[in-house]
Amino acid sequence: MGVIGLVMFDLRRRGLVDKISITDVTGTRYPGIRNHFKELIEKKYAGLDTTFQGYPNDDVKEDFNSYIKAFDDMKPGDVITIFTPDNTHFPIAKEAVKRGIHVLLAKPPVQTLADHIELVKLAAEKNVLVAVELHKRWDPCYHDARERIKHLGDLNYYYSYMSQPKFQLDTFRSWAGKSSDISYYLNSHHVDILCWVVGNKSQPISVTARGSYGVAENYLKNGAEKIEDTITLLVDWKNQDGKSAHSVHTSSWIIPKTDVHSQQFFHYLGSKGEVRIDQAHRGYSTASDDSQLISVNPLYMNYAPDSRGRFAGQQGYGYRSVESFVAAAIEINEGRATVKDYEDGLALISQTLTLTAILEAGRRSLDSNRTQQIVYNKDGHPTDIVGI
């Protein structure tokens, strides 16, 4: 809520959005949230208003349908962002799209290929913009890498790794191992980068997943039947010329506290060259008597105010991924563009089917201890996942 809230408040200051609403299950949390925004945003940045309309009302202890009440007060062409537990993305997005509301989904957009396909069809029927907030696509290093990879031949091998510290499990206590896993949460980033990079030049054919257990279960004791500490996906690919390739994607949430909140990197090997990126370390670190060594990444969000005390983080890729969606929705509403115009500029729901196919196949492989095959239609779009 911190990053998205800050971005939306600044977009309102710039005149790109008007009314801002927040929905939650528990309305009694709103006084604390308002105070949080006031202390950390309003008092830090000049001219930034953090007021919002909360659904349900502040005195409501529990309302799982509060988003419906919020939608009732919205109109077609409005926009929403969905940053809720993974298993709730689909029903909320579906209801919004049915009402003609543009939707920006946190990753993973949904958890099953069937739900993803349904959203694609519904978005097309309603002519609604539905995209995924995959902000690494706006990272200048990743964007540059994509352009270079285009000239490095066919995919041969790709490895990605992303992790978060063990204490982060406290934030995920309510759903870890119950309604989602660390692969959906973190592997989604770099699986998407590979899908985005190769486009239709290569297809994921099958997925085999492996998990490690014991640490998260002992740390959380949250009643989940099992919680993977670390998940690795092995994906077999087939290039257009029929040659094979493979990728390995590992994510974990049991690492100790280090110089960064999230270790993250990838290695792409093509038939004509390779690219390596360590997104966690940008050659910029700080240390003080009061803190350990910290590797800093201001490219994501720059929180330092400008010389007049105003928020100045508009160039961060965490900001631009949201701003680009809002700007696209405005152009579509005004008739200056169509959804199709953003097929390459945004991570549209229609362009991210393989991401969901790989992630769901990984979950199915873990649950069944079997390799999962991805089935395609004659147009080259994934339509089903079957165990082999």
C-alpha positions as CSV (number, residue, x, y, z in Angstrom):
1,M,0.0,0.0,0.0
2,G,2.9,2.3,0.7
3,V,4.4,2.5,-2.8
4,I,1.0,2.4,-4.6
5,G,-0.5,4.9,-2.2
6,L,2.4,7.3,-2.7
7,V,2.2,7.0,-6.5
8,M,-1.5,7.5,-6.6
9,F,-1.4,10.6,-4.3
10,D,1.3,12.1,-6.5
11,L,-0.7,11.3,-9.7
12,R,-3.7,13.1,-8.1
13,R,-1.4,16.1,-7.4
14,R,-0.5,16.0,-11.1
15,G,-4.1,15.9,-12.2
16,L,-4.0,12.3,-13.6
17,V,-6.4,10.9,-11.1
18,D,-9.2,12.4,-9.0
19,K,-10.9,10.5,-6.2
20,I,-8.8,7.9,-4.5
21,S,-10.5,5.0,-2.6
22,I,-9.1,2.1,-0.7
23,T,-10.9,-1.2,0.1
24,D,-10.0,-3.6,2.9
25,V,-11.8,-6.3,4.8
26,T,-11.4,-4.4,8.0
27,G,-12.5,-0.8,8.2
28,T,-11.3,-0.3,11.7
29,R,-7.7,-0.3,10.3
30,Y,-8.3,3.0,8.4
31,P,-7.6,5.5,11.2
32,G,-4.1,3.9,11.6
33,I,-3.6,3.9,7.8
34,R,-4.5,7.6,7.6
35,N,-2.1,8.4,10.4
36,H,0.6,6.4,8.7
37,F,0.1,8.3,5.4
38,K,0.1,11.6,7.2
39,E,3.3,10.9,9.2
40,L,5.3,9.3,6.4
41,I,4.0,11.1,3.3
42,E,2.2,14.4,4.1
43,K,4.8,15.5,6.6
44,K,7.7,14.5,4.3
45,Y,6.5,15.9,1.0
46,A,5.2,19.4,0.3
47,G,1.7,19.7,-1.2
48,L,0.9,16.0,-1.2
49,D,-2.7,15.3,0.0
50,T,-3.2,11.7,1.4
51,T,-7.0,11.8,2.0
52,F,-9.0,8.8,0.7
53,Q,-12.4,7.2,0.9
54,G,-12.3,3.9,2.7
55,Y,-14.5,0.9,2.1
56,P,-16.0,-0.3,4.4
57,N,-16.6,2.5,6.9
58,D,-14.1,3.0,9.7
59,D,-16.4,1.3,12.3
60,V,-16.8,-2.0,10.3
61,K,-14.7,-4.9,11.7
62,E,-15.2,-7.3,8.8
63,D,-16.6,-7.0,5.3
64,F,-15.3,-9.4,2.6
65,N,-17.5,-7.7,-0.1
66,S,-16.3,-4.1,0.6
67,Y,-14.9,-4.0,-3.0
68,I,-18.4,-4.4,-4.4
69,K,-19.6,-1.3,-2.5
70,A,-16.6,0.6,-3.8
71,F,-17.4,-0.5,-7.4
72,D,-21.0,0.6,-6.9
73,D,-19.6,4.2,-6.5
74,M,-17.4,3.9,-9.6
75,K,-18.2,4.3,-13.3
76,P,-16.9,2.6,-16.5
77,G,-13.5,3.9,-17.4
78,D,-12.3,4.3,-13.8
79,V,-9.2,2.4,-12.8
80,I,-8.4,0.1,-9.9
81,T,-5.2,-1.6,-8.7
82,I,-5.5,-5.0,-7.1
83,F,-2.8,-5.7,-4.4
84,T,-4.5,-8.4,-2.4
85,P,-3.7,-12.0,-1.6
86,D,-3.1,-14.0,-4.8
87,N,-6.3,-16.1,-4.5
88,T,-8.5,-13.0,-4.5
89,H,-7.2,-11.4,-7.7
90,F,-9.5,-13.2,-10.0
91,P,-12.9,-12.6,-8.4
92,I,-12.2,-8.9,-7.8
93,A,-10.8,-8.3,-11.3
94,K,-13.7,-10.2,-12.9
95,E,-16.3,-8.1,-11.1
96,A,-14.4,-4.9,-12.1
97,V,-14.1,-5.8,-15.8
98,K,-17.8,-6.7,-16.0
99,R,-18.5,-3.1,-14.9
100,G,-16.1,-1.6,-17.5
101,I,-13.4,-0.7,-15.0
102,H,-9.8,-0.8,-16.1
103,V,-7.7,-3.1,-13.9
104,L,-4.0,-3.2,-12.9
105,L,-3.2,-6.5,-11.2
106,A,-0.3,-7.3,-8.9
107,K,1.7,-10.3,-10.0
108,P,0.8,-13.1,-10.3
109,P,-2.3,-11.8,-12.1
110,V,-4.2,-15.0,-11.3
111,Q,-3.2,-18.5,-10.2
112,T,-4.8,-20.7,-12.9
113,L,-4.6,-20.7,-16.7
114,A,-8.4,-21.2,-16.8
115,D,-9.0,-18.0,-14.8
116,H,-6.5,-16.1,-16.9
117,I,-8.2,-17.2,-20.2
118,E,-11.6,-16.1,-18.8
119,L,-10.2,-12.6,-17.9
120,V,-8.7,-12.3,-21.4
121,K,-12.1,-13.0,-23.0
122,L,-14.0,-10.8,-20.7
123,A,-11.6,-7.9,-21.1
124,A,-11.9,-8.2,-24.9
125,E,-15.7,-8.3,-24.7
126,K,-15.9,-5.2,-22.5
127,N,-13.0,-3.4,-24.3
128,V,-11.4,-2.9,-20.9
129,L,-7.6,-2.4,-20.2
130,V,-6.4,-5.2,-17.9
131,A,-2.7,-5.3,-17.2
132,V,-0.2,-6.8,-14.7
133,E,2.0,-4.6,-12.6
134,L,5.3,-6.3,-13.5
135,H,7.5,-3.3,-12.7
136,K,10.8,-5.0,-13.6
137,R,9.9,-4.4,-17.3
138,W,10.4,-0.7,-16.5
139,D,13.9,-1.2,-14.9
140,P,16.3,0.5,-17.3
141,C,18.8,-2.3,-17.0
142,Y,16.2,-5.0,-17.7
143,H,14.7,-3.0,-20.6
144,D,18.1,-2.5,-22.1
145,A,18.9,-6.2,-21.7
146,R,15.7,-7.1,-23.6
147,E,16.8,-5.1,-26.6
148,R,20.3,-6.6,-26.5
149,I,18.9,-10.2,-26.2
150,K,17.0,-9.7,-29.4
151,H,20.4,-9.8,-31.2
152,L,21.8,-12.8,-29.2
153,G,20.1,-15.6,-31.1
154,D,17.7,-18.2,-29.9
155,L,17.1,-19.1,-26.2
156,N,19.5,-21.8,-25.0
157,Y,19.5,-21.4,-21.2
158,Y,18.2,-19.0,-18.6
159,Y,18.6,-19.0,-14.8
160,S,16.9,-16.6,-12.3
161,Y,17.0,-16.3,-8.6
162,M,15.0,-14.1,-6.2
163,S,14.6,-14.2,-2.5
164,Q,13.4,-12.3,0.6
165,P,14.5,-12.5,4.2
166,K,12.9,-14.9,6.7
167,F,11.3,-12.1,8.8
168,Q,9.2,-11.2,5.8
169,L,7.2,-14.4,6.5
170,D,5.5,-12.5,9.3
171,T,3.8,-10.3,6.7
172,F,2.7,-13.4,4.8
173,R,1.5,-15.4,7.8
174,S,-2.2,-15.4,6.9
175,W,-1.7,-17.0,3.4
176,A,1.7,-18.6,3.2
177,G,1.2,-22.3,2.3
178,K,-2.5,-21.8,2.4
179,S,-3.6,-19.9,-0.6
180,S,-0.3,-19.2,-2.4
181,D,3.5,-19.9,-2.4
182,I,6.9,-18.3,-2.9
183,S,7.0,-19.2,-6.6
184,Y,3.8,-17.4,-7.4
185,Y,5.0,-14.5,-5.3
186,L,8.7,-14.1,-6.5
187,N,9.4,-16.4,-9.5
188,S,6.6,-14.6,-11.3
189,H,9.0,-11.6,-11.8
190,H,11.7,-13.4,-13.7
191,V,9.5,-15.9,-15.4
192,D,7.8,-12.9,-16.9
193,I,11.1,-11.3,-18.0
194,L,11.9,-14.4,-19.9
195,C,8.5,-14.7,-21.5
196,W,8.7,-11.0,-22.4
197,V,12.2,-11.3,-23.9
198,V,11.6,-14.3,-26.1
199,G,8.0,-13.4,-27.2
200,N,6.7,-15.9,-29.7
201,K,10.1,-17.1,-30.7
202,S,10.0,-19.9,-28.1
203,Q,7.3,-21.8,-26.1
204,P,7.5,-23.3,-22.7
205,I,6.6,-27.0,-23.2
206,S,6.8,-28.6,-19.7
207,V,7.5,-27.7,-16.1
208,T,9.0,-29.8,-13.3
209,A,9.1,-28.3,-9.8
210,R,10.9,-29.1,-6.6
211,G,10.5,-27.7,-3.2
212,S,12.4,-27.6,0.1
213,Y,10.6,-27.7,3.4
214,G,11.0,-27.3,7.2
215,V,12.1,-23.7,7.9
216,A,9.0,-21.7,7.0
217,E,6.7,-24.3,8.6
218,N,8.6,-24.2,11.9
219,Y,8.9,-20.4,11.8
220,L,5.2,-19.6,11.1
221,K,3.3,-22.5,12.6
222,N,0.2,-21.0,10.9
223,G,-1.7,-24.2,10.4
224,A,-0.7,-24.7,6.7
225,E,-0.4,-28.4,5.7
226,K,3.0,-27.6,4.1
227,I,5.0,-24.5,3.1
228,E,7.8,-24.6,0.7
229,D,10.9,-22.7,1.9
230,T,12.4,-22.7,-1.6
231,I,10.9,-23.6,-5.0
232,T,12.7,-24.3,-8.2
233,L,11.0,-24.6,-11.6
234,L,12.7,-26.4,-14.4
235,V,11.1,-25.4,-17.7
236,D,11.7,-27.0,-21.0
237,W,11.3,-24.7,-24.1
238,K,11.0,-25.3,-27.8
239,N,12.3,-22.6,-30.2
240,Q,10.7,-21.9,-33.5
241,D,13.3,-23.9,-35.4
242,G,12.5,-26.9,-33.2
243,K,15.6,-26.8,-31.1
244,S,15.3,-27.2,-27.4
245,A,16.2,-24.9,-24.5
246,H,15.6,-24.9,-20.8
247,S,15.3,-22.4,-17.9
248,V,15.6,-22.7,-14.1
249,H,13.8,-20.3,-11.8
250,T,14.4,-20.4,-8.0
251,S,12.7,-18.4,-5.3
252,S,13.0,-18.5,-1.5
253,W,11.8,-16.6,1.6
254,I,14.1,-18.1,4.3
255,I,17.3,-16.2,3.7
256,P,18.9,-14.2,6.6
257,K,19.0,-10.4,6.7
258,T,21.6,-9.1,4.2
259,D,22.6,-5.9,2.5
260,V,19.4,-6.0,0.4
261,H,15.8,-6.8,1.0
262,S,15.7,-9.1,-2.0
263,Q,18.5,-10.9,-3.8
264,Q,17.7,-11.0,-7.5
265,F,19.5,-11.8,-10.7
266,F,19.3,-13.6,-14.0
267,H,21.6,-15.1,-16.6
268,Y,20.4,-15.4,-20.2
269,L,22.4,-17.5,-22.6
270,G,21.4,-17.3,-26.3
271,S,22.9,-19.1,-29.3
272,K,25.0,-16.0,-30.1
273,G,25.8,-14.5,-26.7
274,E,24.8,-14.0,-23.0
275,V,23.5,-11.4,-20.6
276,R,23.9,-11.3,-16.8
277,I,22.2,-8.9,-14.5
278,D,22.4,-8.5,-10.7
279,Q,19.4,-6.3,-9.9
280,A,20.1,-6.3,-6.2
281,H,23.5,-4.6,-6.5
282,R,23.9,-1.4,-8.5
283,G,27.4,-0.5,-7.3
284,Y,25.9,1.8,-4.7
285,S,26.1,1.1,-1.0
286,T,25.8,3.0,2.3
287,A,26.8,2.2,5.9
288,S,26.6,4.1,9.2
289,D,27.3,3.7,12.9
290,D,23.6,2.9,13.3
291,S,23.1,0.4,10.5
292,Q,24.8,-2.4,8.6
293,L,26.1,-2.2,5.0
294,I,23.1,-1.5,2.7
295,S,23.1,-1.8,-1.1
296,V,20.8,0.9,-2.4
297,N,18.5,0.9,-5.5
298,P,17.1,4.4,-6.1
299,L,16.1,3.3,-9.6
300,Y,13.0,1.6,-8.2
301,M,11.8,4.5,-6.0
302,N,13.6,7.6,-5.1
303,Y,12.2,8.9,-1.9
304,A,14.4,12.0,-1.4
305,P,12.3,15.2,-1.8
306,D,13.4,17.9,-4.3
307,S,14.8,21.3,-3.4
308,R,11.3,22.6,-2.7
309,G,10.4,19.6,-0.5
310,R,8.2,17.9,-3.1
311,F,8.1,14.2,-4.0
312,A,10.6,13.7,-6.9
313,G,10.4,9.9,-7.5
314,Q,8.5,10.0,-10.8
315,Q,11.4,8.4,-12.8
316,G,11.6,5.3,-10.6
317,Y,10.5,2.1,-12.4
318,G,8.1,1.4,-9.5
319,Y,6.4,4.7,-10.2
320,R,6.4,4.5,-14.0
321,S,4.8,1.0,-14.1
322,V,1.7,2.5,-12.4
323,E,1.8,5.8,-14.1
324,S,2.0,4.2,-17.6
325,F,-1.2,2.2,-16.8
326,V,-3.1,5.2,-15.7
327,A,-2.0,7.3,-18.7
328,A,-3.0,4.4,-21.0
329,A,-6.5,4.3,-19.4
330,I,-6.9,8.0,-19.9
331,E,-6.0,7.8,-23.6
332,I,-8.4,4.9,-24.1
333,N,-11.2,6.7,-22.3
334,E,-10.7,9.8,-24.5
335,G,-10.6,7.7,-27.7
336,R,-7.0,8.6,-28.5
337,A,-5.9,5.0,-28.3
338,T,-7.2,1.4,-28.1
339,V,-6.2,-1.5,-25.8
340,K,-4.4,-3.1,-28.7
341,D,-2.1,-0.1,-28.9
342,Y,-0.5,-1.2,-25.6
343,E,0.3,-4.8,-26.5
344,D,4.0,-4.1,-26.3
345,G,4.0,-1.1,-24.0
346,L,2.2,-2.8,-21.1
347,A,2.0,-6.3,-19.6
348,L,-1.5,-6.9,-20.9
349,I,-3.5,-9.8,-19.5
350,S,-3.7,-11.1,-23.1
351,Q,0.1,-11.1,-23.4
352,T,0.9,-12.9,-20.2
353,L,-0.7,-16.2,-20.6
354,T,2.6,-18.2,-20.6
355,L,3.5,-16.6,-17.3
356,T,0.4,-18.0,-15.6
357,A,0.8,-21.4,-17.4
358,I,4.4,-21.8,-16.1
359,L,3.5,-20.8,-12.5
360,E,0.4,-23.0,-12.4
361,A,2.3,-25.9,-13.9
362,G,4.9,-25.5,-11.2
363,R,2.3,-25.6,-8.5
364,R,0.7,-28.7,-10.0
365,S,4.1,-30.4,-10.3
366,L,4.8,-29.8,-6.6
367,D,1.4,-31.2,-5.6
368,S,1.5,-34.2,-7.8
369,N,5.3,-34.9,-8.0
370,R,4.9,-35.1,-11.8
371,T,6.1,-33.1,-14.7
372,Q,3.3,-30.9,-16.2
373,Q,2.9,-30.4,-19.9
374,I,1.5,-27.1,-21.4
375,V,-1.0,-27.6,-24.2
376,Y,-1.4,-25.0,-27.0
377,N,-4.1,-24.2,-29.5
378,K,-3.5,-23.7,-33.2
379,D,-2.8,-19.9,-32.6
380,G,0.0,-20.7,-30.2
381,H,-1.8,-19.7,-27.0
382,P,-1.6,-22.0,-23.9
383,T,-5.0,-23.6,-23.2
384,D,-4.4,-26.4,-20.7
385,I,-1.9,-28.1,-18.4
386,V,-1.7,-31.9,-18.1
387,G,0.4,-34.2,-16.0
388,I,2.8,-36.6,-17.8
